[in-house]
Amino acid sequence: MIKAEFFEKDGEITGFRVNDHADYAESGEDIVCAAVSSAVQLTANLLDALDLQPDINLGENVVECMLPSTGNLQAKILGQFRLHLESVQEEFPENIKITISEV
């Protein structure tokens, strides 16, 4: 199961961590993994391209992205990313779990 954790401070998303496998299908055929991986990559690249200075850490089966400050643009991008993952979770509840942690 993919675990997506969003970090919030004072009600604003300040970052996220996504890890593990969806286990929906074999590697290369897993549509849940593809949807989540694509959204993670797009979000991280967008934050970087807009010079919002994300601190991105990659590991084996884990991506963590933290922002040094919050603001309207960051909140919109991370909020839309969360909505996307929530829509994937609605369709595939056995393959992705979303949590929110206060930091």
MARBA-3410 file (N, C-alpha, C, O; in Angstrom, 1 decimal):
103
0.8,-1.2,0.0,0.0,0.0,0.0,0.9,1.2,0.0,1.8,1.3,0.8 ~ 0.5,2.2,-0.9,1.2,3.5,-0.9,0.8,4.3,0.3,-0.4,4.3,0.7 ~ 1.7,4.9,1.0,1.4,5.8,2.1,1.8,7.2,1.7,3.0,7.5,1.4 ~ 0.8,8.1,1.8,1.1,9.5,1.5,0.8,10.3,2.8,-0.3,10.3,3.3 ~ 1.8,10.9,3.3,1.6,11.7,4.5,1.8,13.2,4.1,2.8,13.6,3.5
0.9,14.0,4.5,1.0,15.4,4.3,1.3,16.1,5.7,0.7,15.7,6.7 ~ 2.2,17.0,5.6,2.6,17.8,6.9,1.9,19.1,6.9,2.0,19.8,5.9 ~ 1.3,19.5,8.0,0.6,20.7,8.1,1.1,21.5,9.3,1.5,21.0,10.3 ~ 1.1,22.8,9.1,1.5,23.7,10.2,0.4,24.9,10.1,0.3,25.6,9.1 ~ -0.3,25.0,11.2,-1.3,26.1,11.3,-2.3,26.0,10.2,-2.8,27.0,9.6
-2.7,24.7,9.8,-3.7,24.5,8.8,-3.2,24.6,7.4,-4.0,24.4,6.4 ~ -1.9,24.8,7.1,-1.4,24.9,5.8,-0.4,23.7,5.5,0.4,23.4,6.4 ~ -0.5,23.1,4.4,0.4,22.0,4.0,1.8,22.6,3.8,2.0,23.5,3.0 ~ 2.7,22.0,4.4,4.1,22.4,4.3,5.0,21.4,3.6,6.2,21.7,3.3 ~ 4.5,20.2,3.3,5.3,19.2,2.6,4.5,17.9,2.6,3.4,17.8,3.1
5.2,16.9,2.1,4.6,15.6,2.0,5.7,14.5,1.9,6.9,14.8,1.6 ~ 5.3,13.3,2.2,6.2,12.1,2.1,5.3,11.0,1.4,4.2,10.8,1.9 ~ 5.8,10.4,0.4,5.1,9.3,-0.3,6.0,8.1,-0.4,7.2,8.3,-0.8 ~ 5.6,7.0,0.1,6.4,5.8,0.1,5.6,4.5,-0.1,4.4,4.5,0.0 ~ 6.4,3.4,-0.3,5.9,2.1,-0.5,5.3,1.8,-1.9,5.4,2.7,-2.8
4.7,0.7,-2.0,4.2,0.2,-3.3,2.7,0.1,-3.3,2.1,-0.2,-2.2 ~ 2.0,0.3,-4.4,0.5,0.1,-4.4,0.1,-1.3,-4.3,-0.9,-1.6,-3.7 ~ 0.9,-2.2,-4.9,0.6,-3.6,-5.0,-0.8,-3.9,-5.7,-1.5,-4.8,-5.4 ~ -1.1,-3.0,-6.6,-2.3,-3.2,-7.4,-2.1,-4.3,-8.5,-3.0,-5.1,-8.8 ~ -0.9,-4.2,-9.1,-0.6,-5.1,-10.2,0.9,-5.3,-10.3,1.7,-4.7,-9.5
1.4,-6.1,-11.2,2.9,-6.3,-11.4,3.5,-5.0,-11.7,2.9,-4.1,-12.3 ~ 4.8,-4.9,-11.4,5.6,-3.7,-11.8,5.5,-3.5,-13.3,5.6,-4.4,-14.1 ~ 5.3,-2.2,-13.6,5.2,-1.9,-15.1,3.7,-1.9,-15.5,3.4,-1.4,-16.6 ~ 2.8,-2.5,-14.7,1.4,-2.6,-15.1,0.5,-2.0,-14.0,-0.7,-2.0,-14.2 ~ 1.1,-1.4,-13.0,0.4,-0.9,-11.8,-0.1,0.5,-12.1,0.7,1.5,-12.0
-1.4,0.7,-12.4,-1.9,2.0,-12.7,-2.0,2.9,-11.5,-1.9,4.1,-11.7 ~ -2.2,2.3,-10.3,-2.2,3.2,-9.1,-0.8,3.8,-8.9,-0.7,5.0,-8.6 ~ 0.2,2.9,-9.0,1.6,3.4,-8.8,1.9,4.5,-9.9,2.5,5.5,-9.5 ~ 1.5,4.3,-11.1,1.7,5.2,-12.2,1.0,6.6,-11.9,1.6,7.6,-12.1 ~ -0.2,6.5,-11.4,-0.9,7.8,-11.1,-0.3,8.6,-10.0,-0.1,9.8,-10.1
0.1,7.9,-9.0,0.7,8.5,-7.8,2.1,9.0,-8.2,2.5,10.2,-7.9 ~ 2.9,8.2,-8.8,4.3,8.6,-9.2,4.3,9.8,-10.1,5.1,10.7,-9.9 ~ 3.4,9.8,-11.0,3.4,10.9,-12.0,3.0,12.2,-11.2,3.5,13.3,-11.5 ~ 2.0,12.1,-10.3,1.6,13.3,-9.6,2.7,13.8,-8.6,2.9,15.0,-8.5 ~ 3.4,12.9,-8.0,4.5,13.3,-7.1,5.6,14.0,-7.9,6.0,15.1,-7.5
6.0,13.5,-9.1,7.0,14.1,-9.9,6.6,15.4,-10.4,7.3,16.4,-10.4 ~ 5.3,15.5,-10.9,4.8,16.8,-11.4,4.8,17.9,-10.3,5.2,19.0,-10.5 ~ 4.3,17.5,-9.1,4.3,18.5,-8.0,5.7,18.9,-7.6,5.9,20.1,-7.5 ~ 6.6,18.0,-7.4,8.0,18.4,-7.0,8.6,19.3,-8.1,9.2,20.3,-7.8 ~ 8.4,18.9,-9.4,9.0,19.7,-10.5,8.4,21.1,-10.6,9.1,22.1,-10.8
7.1,21.2,-10.4,6.4,22.5,-10.4,6.9,23.4,-9.3,7.1,24.6,-9.5 ~ 7.0,22.8,-8.1,7.5,23.6,-6.9,8.9,24.2,-7.2,9.2,25.3,-6.9 ~ 9.7,23.3,-7.8,11.1,23.7,-8.1,11.1,24.7,-9.3,11.8,25.7,-9.2 ~ 10.3,24.5,-10.3,10.3,25.4,-11.5,9.8,26.8,-11.1,10.2,27.8,-11.7 ~ 8.9,26.9,-10.1,8.4,28.2,-9.7,9.3,28.8,-8.6,9.0,29.8,-8.0
10.5,28.2,-8.4,11.5,28.7,-7.5,11.0,28.9,-6.0,11.2,29.8,-5.3 ~ 10.2,27.9,-5.6,9.6,27.9,-4.3,10.5,27.1,-3.3,10.2,26.9,-2.1 ~ 11.7,26.8,-3.7,12.8,26.2,-2.9,12.4,24.9,-2.1,12.6,24.9,-0.9 ~ 11.8,24.0,-2.8,11.4,22.7,-2.1,12.7,22.0,-1.7,13.7,21.9,-2.5 ~ 12.7,21.4,-0.5,13.7,20.5,-0.1,13.3,19.1,-0.4,12.4,18.5,0.3
13.8,18.5,-1.5,13.3,17.2,-2.0,14.4,16.1,-1.6,15.5,16.3,-2.0 ~ 13.9,15.1,-1.0,14.8,14.0,-0.6,14.2,12.7,-1.3,13.0,12.4,-1.1 ~ 15.1,12.0,-2.0,14.7,10.8,-2.7,15.4,9.6,-2.0,16.6,9.7,-1.7 ~ 14.7,8.5,-1.8,15.3,7.3,-1.3,14.7,6.1,-2.0,13.9,6.3,-3.0 ~ 15.0,5.0,-1.5,14.4,3.8,-2.1,12.9,3.7,-1.8,12.6,3.5,-0.6
12.1,3.9,-2.8,10.6,3.8,-2.6,10.1,4.9,-1.7,9.0,4.8,-1.1 ~ 10.7,6.1,-1.6,10.2,7.2,-0.8,10.7,8.5,-1.4,11.8,8.7,-1.9 ~ 9.7,9.5,-1.4,10.0,10.8,-1.8,9.5,11.7,-0.7,8.3,11.6,-0.3 ~ 10.3,12.6,-0.3,9.9,13.6,0.7,10.2,15.0,0.2,11.2,15.3,-0.4 ~ 9.2,15.9,0.4,9.3,17.2,-0.1,8.8,18.2,1.0,7.7,18.1,1.4
9.7,19.1,1.4,9.3,20.1,2.4,9.6,21.5,1.9,10.6,21.7,1.2 ~ 8.8,22.4,2.3,8.9,23.8,1.8,9.4,24.6,3.0,9.0,24.5,4.1 ~ 10.4,25.5,2.7,10.9,26.4,3.8,9.9,27.4,4.3,10.0,27.9,5.4 ~ 8.9,27.7,3.5,7.9,28.7,3.9,6.6,28.3,3.3,6.5,27.6,2.3 ~ 5.5,28.9,3.8,4.2,28.7,3.2,3.7,29.9,2.6,4.2,31.0,2.9
2.8,29.8,1.7,2.2,30.9,1.0,1.1,30.5,0.2,0.8,29.3,0.1 ~ 0.4,31.4,-0.5,-0.8,31.1,-1.3,-0.5,30.1,-2.4,-1.2,29.2,-2.6 ~ 0.6,30.4,-3.1,0.9,29.5,-4.3,1.3,28.1,-3.8,0.8,27.1,-4.4 ~ 2.1,28.0,-2.8,2.5,26.7,-2.3,1.3,25.9,-1.8,1.1,24.7,-2.1 ~ 0.4,26.6,-1.1,-0.8,26.0,-0.6,-1.7,25.5,-1.7,-2.3,24.4,-1.6
-1.8,26.2,-2.8,-2.7,25.8,-3.9,-2.1,24.6,-4.6,-2.8,23.6,-4.9 ~ -0.8,24.6,-4.8,-0.1,23.4,-5.5,-0.3,22.2,-4.6,-0.7,21.1,-5.1 ~ 0.1,22.3,-3.4,0.1,21.1,-2.5,-1.4,20.7,-2.2,-1.6,19.5,-2.0 ~ -2.3,21.6,-2.1,-3.7,21.3,-2.0,-4.2,20.5,-3.1,-5.0,19.6,-3.0 ~ -3.9,20.9,-4.4,-4.3,20.2,-5.5,-3.7,18.8,-5.6,-4.3,17.8,-6.1
-2.4,18.7,-5.2,-1.8,17.4,-5.2,-2.5,16.5,-4.2,-2.8,15.3,-4.5 ~ -2.9,17.0,-3.1,-3.6,16.2,-2.1,-5.0,15.8,-2.6,-5.4,14.6,-2.5 ~ -5.7,16.7,-3.3,-7.0,16.3,-3.9,-6.8,15.2,-4.9,-7.6,14.3,-5.0 ~ -5.7,15.3,-5.7,-5.5,14.3,-6.7,-5.3,12.9,-6.0,-5.9,11.9,-6.5 ~ -4.5,12.9,-5.0,-4.3,11.6,-4.3,-5.5,11.1,-3.6,-5.8,9.9,-3.6
-6.3,12.0,-3.1,-7.6,11.6,-2.5,-8.5,11.0,-3.5,-9.3,10.1,-3.2 ~ -8.5,11.5,-4.8,-9.4,10.9,-5.8,-8.9,9.5,-6.2,-9.7,8.6,-6.5 ~ -7.5,9.3,-6.2,-7.0,8.0,-6.4,-7.4,7.1,-5.3,-7.7,5.9,-5.5 ~ -7.3,7.6,-4.1,-7.7,6.8,-2.9,-9.2,6.4,-2.9,-9.5,5.3,-2.5 ~ -10.0,7.2,-3.4,-11.5,6.9,-3.5,-11.7,5.7,-4.4,-12.5,4.8,-4.1
-10.9,5.7,-5.5,-11.1,4.6,-6.5,-10.4,3.3,-6.1,-10.8,2.2,-6.4 ~ -9.3,3.5,-5.3,-8.4,2.3,-5.0,-8.1,2.4,-3.5,-6.9,2.5,-3.1 ~ -9.1,2.3,-2.6,-8.8,2.4,-1.2,-7.9,1.3,-0.5,-7.4,1.6,0.5 ~ -7.8,0.2,-1.2,-6.9,-0.8,-0.7,-5.4,-0.6,-1.1,-4.6,-1.3,-0.6 ~ -5.2,0.4,-1.9,-3.8,0.6,-2.4,-3.1,1.9,-2.0,-1.9,2.1,-2.3
-3.9,2.8,-1.4,-3.2,4.1,-1.0,-3.9,4.6,0.3,-5.1,4.5,0.4 ~ -3.1,5.0,1.2,-3.6,5.6,2.5,-3.0,7.0,2.6,-1.8,7.2,2.5 ~ -3.8,7.9,3.0,-3.4,9.3,3.2,-3.5,9.7,4.6,-4.6,9.4,5.2 ~ -2.5,10.3,5.2,-2.6,10.8,6.5,-2.1,12.2,6.6,-1.4,12.7,5.7 ~ -2.5,12.9,7.6,-2.1,14.3,7.8,-1.4,14.4,9.2,-2.0,13.9,10.2
-0.3,15.0,9.2,0.5,15.2,10.5,0.7,16.6,10.7,1.1,17.4,9.8 ~ 0.5,17.1,11.9,0.8,18.4,12.3,2.3,18.5,12.7,2.8,17.7,13.4 ~ 2.9,19.5,12.2,4.4,19.7,12.5,4.6,21.0,13.2,5.7,21.4,13.6
END
